[in-house]
Amino acid sequence: MLRDVATFLERLLGFDPATFDYSWVTAVVVIGAASLLAFVFIALFAGPVTWWERRIAGRIQCRIGPNRVGPQGVLQWLADGIKCFLKEDLVPAAADQGLFRFAPYLVFGGYMATFAVLPFGANLVAADLDVGLLYLLAITGLVVIGILMAGWASNSKWALFGGIRSAAQLVSYEIPSAFSLMSVVLAAGTMSMQGIIGQQGAWPWEWFVFKNPFLFAAFFLSLTASVAEGNRTPFDLPEGESELVAGYHVEYSGMRFLWFMFAEWGNLWVIATIATVCFLGGWQVPGVTPAEIAASTGLAFWGWQALSFAVFVAKASVLVAFVIQLRWTLPRLRVDQLMITCWKYLVPGALLNLAGVLVLLAVVPDQGVADWAIRGATLFLGLALASVFVWKARAGYLADRDLYRRMEGKELWYPPYRLP
Amino acid sequence: MTFTEILQRLQAAFPDGGVEAVEDALLDPAVRVRADLVHAACLFLRDEPDLWMDTLRVITAIDRPPDAIDVVYHLLSMRHHHTLVLKARLPRETPAVATVSDVWASADWFEREQFDLVGVDFTGHPDLRRLMMPVDWVGHPLRKDYVRPDVYHGIPTSRDRVVPVTQALPPQHQAKAGPETDLMLLNLGPHHPATHGVLNFLLETDGEIVRRAKPDVGYLHRGIEKIAEMNAYAGTMPYTDRVDYLGGMFTNQAWAMACERLLGIEVPRRAEFCRVIACELNRIASHFVGTGSMAMDLGAFTPFIHWLREREKINDIMERICGARLTYTYMRIGGVARDIDAATLEMISAWMDHFEPICSEFDRLITGNEIFVQRLANVATLSAEDAISYSLVGPNLRASGVKWDLRRDEPYSVYPELEFDVPVGLGWRGHVGDCYDRLIVRLFEIRECIRILRQAIAMIPDGEVRAKVPRVLKPAANEAYGRVEAPRGEAGFYAVSDGTDKPYRVRIRTGCFTAMPVIDHLSPGLLVADIVALIGSLDVIAPEVDR
């Protein structure tokens, strides 16, 4: 069938079948299939995660959330999507028609293109570029152009405000984000996503986040910066609904509006993935090395792929849940405070981190006694912090349980770990 | 100082007979000042150390055909706790009086409104434009001989004639070529999530920095003052709910108090307690919306929902008390509509037991949040002098450090018997009078309301809840000013009767109306996001501004 397609294309283009190199046809088909898979994944991720976010928000706000479409409302995102499809596609009369129509695709394309290098499992990656991380930082720049374009083309002052704010914010937060990821590149010695994962191990003490205190700090810096780059609360100034109404997409409706939403929730996955790949050991499965997975064949190979995929999704989902919880807990920063946070704290912090990682890499030999001592100390630090948080969460839960007893005179109806 | 002493001081200062007591035996004794002396008398009253009339409560113009228009100034001295009613009679053909907007900053908007609705020319006013009605409206609606135009730009003003929508075109909006400027004009509202109703602010911005925010009101002007002139005294009660939809009990009570003073009705003791209980519950509910929506304006959605959950329970109690959840119409002239039964009192006590620990939940969630504090502390700081000059009232005034609460300082109902504190702004996280103080004062007030409620429930006596009131109310010609401490400050009703069964003139003074010019005053130099925080912190409600 492939040959038929090739023959057809050749006849169309007038090449000689005898001398033609067939590899480009294969490449086109593979790229097409990979893009389609990535798109399907975004759709299948961004859709349900909107439902998930709204359920978490409901739990936080003492209400139920969407629970009508399908069991427990899991199909709510489909209903929303269909609704947006059926809405009229309004373009303001005074808008710049071409740019206005084009902007959503640029924003969506910017996020979509990151999926080219994002790994999902041991061998599940569209293109393992040598400069994967650099590509990732570069391609997200498209999003800024798209948002600015949407803000300008809408010919609305509120949208313009949103667009300008977004450009300032994204450009500023690229810097701490890039610097903290650069320290990972130094530690790994490669920019390839799979290479970075390969340099880590499956167990927490083999992850980069616990490699040394500087990388530990870099993890939080990078996470903060990428939350800001994704326009999520507390950094959602470009769309801040109570100030700018909806910011850069205030004039959009229907399917074009949906593209922005797609990009926003798809970006949750990108945020979580970058942190997982660079700091949390990616898809590594305990007890097996990447080389052994690559060497296996047949059913075992696909089994390992599925297992590594599951590990990866589990790690990323925890981070996604964390980012969602941030949104429903924190108020929004002001625009000057946003810039202060970036330029006074995050940028110098990231630079110091970079220097610290460099010094440690130069002084401490890898896998030596000192290296393991530092790893152990950092892991201990991380565990101590985590246990403080768990302890505080437990205290909050117990307080809530007592409150609920007093309020309603009965036991709390959900255990602490379950969503309503 | 008593009225007679103030009168003597005034007559000594203006010896040529321009100042005299109004001879009718009025409930609030008044001074009549010759029109050309008004400005000088006001300055004198404000600046004399032992008079110190620092607050202008309200300016009212009353049309008295065929030949006169009265302008009435209600003055108050917060320092000396005395009040004065100042009147000037103007010729109806050319009603002109000197402006007092340079004496009290709040006079600016009061005079604009009276110019708009009654047509008094306040000479020397810096910006005498219509406030409520459209700029090209013809006539002054509160004149007694006013005839409503049938159409306005092709839109019928009556409900009787239904015109297809295609014919009723709105007036063409014309872009005016202003002077060349580098500033961007930005319309915040009338439909904007942060304006809490239909309000408009014209922002002049330089990037994110606001150079000026000009409030533009009147989108919700329903002419309740005019409606009240057409209704019997008791019939106006349901309209007072609509003045302030979050604090209906207070406007109810202020109107009832004004009418009871006119008619000389004594309210039964149990009814007074019923009023206090209903009002304090209502105050809590109103502060829930005020503080919760303030958090929402700053991007934290969750606290608002938590407060609304509690407000639902208050609404349930209100439903038992008066049958309504929002527009209560609970008060009657001479009492309340119905008794609060023992089961409902039990319900209120149970709710308070449940609610008190939740106060701290809100604090954990948002009040102590560092981002939230940084957004509010030291933003839009209003000094005590400015707050008084702008006639701010209620929590907004107290946040600036002025301990003034009508329940304590001009006691009414049974409040003297109850024990409660008046929280003031102390610069909790920044300077006195910043947005954070305005928030925290409201949160403290919620706790004080609980205290008052517990005492009132313990003290409520048995007895009637309504005085014997004649079926048709015809108070003699007189005037009365009834005022209560509402969630957004003083809610005052100035009722003038003429011996018939309908009021001759009603003037409504609300806290939000005087809070609006403050936004104009504080806005230069703020960021756009700060404007949103400022509007939220003043707890502005559009129908209360426009009435």
Interface residues (C-beta under 8 A of the other chain):
Chain A: A57 I60 Q61 C62 R63 K157 W158 F161 T233 P234 D236 L237 G240 E241 S242 E243 V245 W328 T329 L330 P331 R332 L333 R334 V335 D336 Q337 L403 R406 M407
Chain B: M184 L186 H192 P193 A194 E208 A295 M296 D297 L298 G299 A300 F301 T302 I305 H306 R309 D353 H354 P357 I358 E361 L365 I366 N369 I371 F372 Q374 R375 L527 V528 A529 D530 V532
